[in-house]
Amino acid sequence: MTLAQFLTDLQDILQRDEPLTPETLLTGVEEWDSLAIMGCLAYFDRKFDVKTTFAQYQQVRTVADLVAMVRDHVK
């Protein structure tokens, strides 16, 4: 998957109108909450077969951190 497609999918998960970049700070994104994290958990599992835990998301600060979680699948 391309980075652009991943960012579009993530924007949909967050139900966000503004585009995301790898540098986007998630702490400043109003839509980044426990529901969005659950959406990422499901998306990573379904799309990439990557199992993540809620605890892993406590270390996530930027969109690039999310990309790193599936780095073998996003180019």
Sequence and secondary structure as in RCSB ss.txt:
>XXXX:A:sequence
MTLAQFLTDLQDILQRDEPLTPETLLTGVEEWDSLAIMGCLAYFDRKFDVKTTFAQYQQVRTVADLVAMVRDHVK
>XXXX:A:secstr
  HHHHHHHHHHHTT SS   TT BGGG TT SHHHHHHHHHHHHHHH     GGGGGG  BHHHHHHHTTTT  
